[in-house]
Amino acid sequence: MALMDDEERPRSAPRFKPMVFDGWDVAQLKEYIESLRTEISRAEAAIGARDAQRLAAEAFFKKG
């Protein structure tokens, strides 16, 4: 049995670690929010890609 590469191993979902906002100014908070929005968009795109792959596979293997 071959060993799996790190990328092939199942990974647990990363846990969100809340930030401590003490000492942050408004500009820093807005920048942080924008970075979170960007990350959410990336995650949603990854979900969409996986859903499309699943649907394509289901259509290919569908017995009709």
N, CA, C and O of each residue as an XYZ file, in Angstrom:
256
protein
N       0.854     -1.186      0.000
C       0.000      0.000      0.000
C       0.891      1.238      0.000
O       1.784      1.367      0.837
N       0.649      2.130     -0.925
C       1.457      3.346     -1.034
C       0.988      4.370     -0.010
O      -0.193      4.437      0.331
N       1.926      5.156      0.465
C       1.588      6.228      1.384
C       0.959      7.379      0.611
O       1.351      7.667     -0.520
N       0.002      8.022      1.218
C      -0.641      9.172      0.573
C       0.207     10.422      0.737
O       0.835     10.637      1.774
N       0.213     11.239     -0.307
C       0.851     12.542     -0.193
C       0.035     13.388      0.772
O      -1.140     13.109      1.012
N       0.657     14.416      1.321
C      -0.050     15.302      2.245
C      -1.310     15.885      1.620
O      -2.319     16.054      2.303
N      -1.261     16.194      0.324
C      -2.412     16.800     -0.341
C      -3.559     15.814     -0.513
O      -4.705     16.239     -0.660
N      -3.289     14.508     -0.501
C      -4.316     13.504     -0.701
C      -4.999     13.094      0.602
O      -6.084     12.514      0.576
N      -4.382     13.387      1.721
C      -4.946     12.979      3.001
C      -6.167     13.812      3.341
O      -6.205     15.016      3.087
N      -7.167     13.156      3.918
C      -8.338     13.940      4.364
C      -7.921     14.943      5.431
O      -7.121     14.638      6.316
N      -8.469     16.125      5.329
C      -8.131     17.165      6.303
C      -9.387     17.580      7.036
O     -10.481     17.592      6.472
N      -9.218     17.914      8.275
C     -10.353     18.452      9.012
C     -10.495     19.930      8.646
O      -9.523     20.594      8.286
N     -11.700     20.416      8.744
C     -11.952     21.815      8.413
C     -11.249     22.710      9.427
O     -11.314     22.465     10.632
N     -10.582     23.742      8.938
C      -9.914     24.651      9.876
C     -10.940     25.385     10.732
O     -12.021     25.741     10.260
N     -10.604     25.595     11.934
C     -11.486     26.316     12.848
C     -11.214     27.810     12.728
O     -10.064     28.239     12.638
N     -12.274     28.585     12.729
C     -12.141     30.037     12.705
C     -11.689     30.503     14.073
O     -12.251     30.103     15.092
N     -10.679     31.343     14.094
C     -10.180     31.892     15.346
C     -10.544     33.376     15.385
O      -9.964     34.174     14.648
N     -11.493     33.751     16.234
C     -11.895     35.161     16.310
C     -10.718     36.063     16.687
O      -9.867     35.712     17.504
N     -10.708     37.209     16.071
C      -9.652     38.185     16.337
C     -10.032     39.049     17.538
O     -11.207     39.209     17.868
N      -9.017     39.589     18.170
C      -9.234     40.566     19.238
C      -9.050     41.935     18.591
O      -7.974     42.254     18.084
N     -10.104     42.735     18.614
C     -10.084     44.005     17.901
C      -9.614     45.188     18.739
O      -9.609     46.321     18.257
N      -9.228     44.947     19.959
C      -8.725     46.037     20.797
C      -7.532     46.692     20.106
O      -6.590     46.011     19.700
N      -7.578     47.986     19.979
C      -6.460     48.718     19.391
C      -6.528     48.858     17.879
O      -5.676     49.523     17.290
N      -7.511     48.255     17.241
C      -7.653     48.383     15.792
C      -8.414     49.662     15.480
O      -9.386     49.991     16.160
N      -7.974     50.387     14.450
C      -8.739     51.559     14.044
C      -9.743     51.156     12.962
O      -9.740     50.014     12.501
N     -10.582     52.079     12.567
C     -11.657     51.787     11.616
C     -11.090     51.284     10.289
O     -11.632     50.343      9.708
N     -10.024     51.886      9.809
C      -9.427     51.469      8.538
C      -8.943     50.019      8.621
O      -9.125     49.251      7.677
N      -8.339     49.649      9.727
C      -7.870     48.267      9.903
C      -9.039     47.297      9.944
O      -8.959     46.210      9.373
N     -10.114     47.670     10.604
C     -11.296     46.817     10.667
C     -11.913     46.634      9.284
O     -12.307     45.526      8.921
N     -11.999     47.721      8.508
C     -12.544     47.630      7.154
C     -11.669     46.751      6.262
O     -12.184     45.976      5.457
N     -10.371     46.868      6.401
C      -9.445     46.034      5.631
C      -9.615     44.558      6.007
O      -9.591     43.684      5.141
N      -9.784     44.295      7.282
C      -9.989     42.934      7.758
C     -11.298     42.366      7.191
O     -11.337     41.222      6.738
N     -12.354     43.163      7.219
C     -13.645     42.729      6.671
C     -13.494     42.408      5.188
O     -14.016     41.394      4.724
N     -12.800     43.240      4.446
C     -12.610     42.997      3.014
C     -11.822     41.707      2.779
O     -12.131     40.956      1.854
N     -10.820     41.447      3.595
C     -10.064     40.201      3.430
C     -10.949     38.991      3.734
O     -10.815     37.954      3.085
N     -11.847     39.108      4.707
C     -12.783     38.019      5.000
C     -13.741     37.802      3.833
O     -14.030     36.662      3.470
N     -14.230     38.884      3.249
C     -15.131     38.760      2.097
C     -14.433     38.052      0.933
O     -15.026     37.214      0.254
N     -13.181     38.401      0.719
C     -12.400     37.757     -0.341
C     -12.260     36.268     -0.069
O     -12.397     35.454     -0.982
N     -11.994     35.913      1.156
C     -11.836     34.511      1.530
C     -13.157     33.761      1.403
O     -13.173     32.606      0.979
N     -14.256     34.399      1.763
C     -15.573     33.786      1.604
C     -15.854     33.533      0.124
O     -16.372     32.475     -0.233
N     -15.523     34.480     -0.729
C     -15.717     34.320     -2.171
C     -14.904     33.146     -2.709
O     -15.385     32.380     -3.543
N     -13.683     33.013     -2.231
C     -12.846     31.879     -2.654
C     -13.465     30.558     -2.225
O     -13.487     29.602     -2.999
N     -13.966     30.498     -1.002
C     -14.586     29.276     -0.502
C     -15.843     28.943     -1.297
O     -16.084     27.782     -1.629
N     -16.646     29.966     -1.604
C     -17.860     29.745     -2.392
C     -17.523     29.260     -3.804
O     -18.230     28.414     -4.352
N     -16.461     29.786     -4.391
C     -16.031     29.337     -5.713
C     -15.582     27.874     -5.663
O     -15.866     27.107     -6.582
N     -14.894     27.492     -4.611
C     -14.460     26.099     -4.451
C     -15.663     25.175     -4.309
O     -15.675     24.075     -4.862
N     -16.662     25.616     -3.576
C     -17.888     24.830     -3.431
C     -18.570     24.671     -4.786
O     -19.006     23.577     -5.145
N     -18.659     25.767     -5.535
C     -19.274     25.717     -6.856
C     -18.558     24.761     -7.789
O     -19.202     24.022     -8.533
N     -17.237     24.767     -7.760
C     -16.452     23.874     -8.608
C     -16.696     22.414     -8.225
O     -16.830     21.556     -9.098
N     -16.752     22.137     -6.942
C     -16.997     20.762     -6.496
C     -18.410     20.308     -6.853
O     -18.620     19.162     -7.252
N     -19.373     21.210     -6.706
C     -20.742     20.874     -7.087
C     -20.827     20.577     -8.586
O     -21.512     19.638     -8.993
N     -20.141     21.366     -9.401
C     -20.154     21.155    -10.850
C     -19.521     19.808    -11.196
O     -20.024     19.092    -12.062
N     -18.433     19.463    -10.534
C     -17.791     18.161    -10.771
C     -18.732     17.019    -10.393
O     -18.845     16.031    -11.118
N     -19.400     17.164     -9.263
C     -20.317     16.123     -8.799
C     -21.469     15.962     -9.781
O     -21.839     14.840    -10.128
N     -22.039     17.077    -10.229
C     -23.152     17.019    -11.174
C     -22.719     16.396    -12.504
O     -23.463     15.620    -13.104
N     -21.523     16.739    -12.955
C     -21.015     16.156    -14.198
C     -20.826     14.651    -14.051
O     -21.164     13.888    -14.957
N     -20.294     14.229    -12.926
C     -20.118     12.802    -12.685
C     -21.452     12.081    -12.602
O     -21.612     10.988    -13.146
N     -22.409     12.698    -11.917
C     -23.744     12.080    -11.821
C     -24.385     11.955    -13.182
O     -25.013     10.940    -13.480
N     -24.236     12.982    -14.024
C     -24.808     12.933    -15.372
C     -24.119     11.866    -16.214
O     -24.773     11.185    -17.004
N     -22.825     11.716    -16.055
C     -22.064     10.738    -16.834
C     -22.462      9.321    -16.461
O     -22.605      8.465    -17.334
N     -22.641      9.067    -15.181
C     -22.917      7.721    -14.716
C     -24.407      7.417    -14.567
O     -24.784      6.319    -14.160
N     -25.239      8.383    -14.897
C     -26.683      8.187    -14.765
C     -27.144      7.118    -15.763
O     -26.815      7.148    -16.949
N     -27.893      6.208    -15.244
C     -28.429      5.155    -16.096
C     -29.811      5.579    -16.563
O     -30.706      5.794    -15.745
N     -29.991      5.698    -17.863
C     -31.254      6.227    -18.358
C     -31.989      5.360    -19.261
O     -33.067      5.727    -19.728
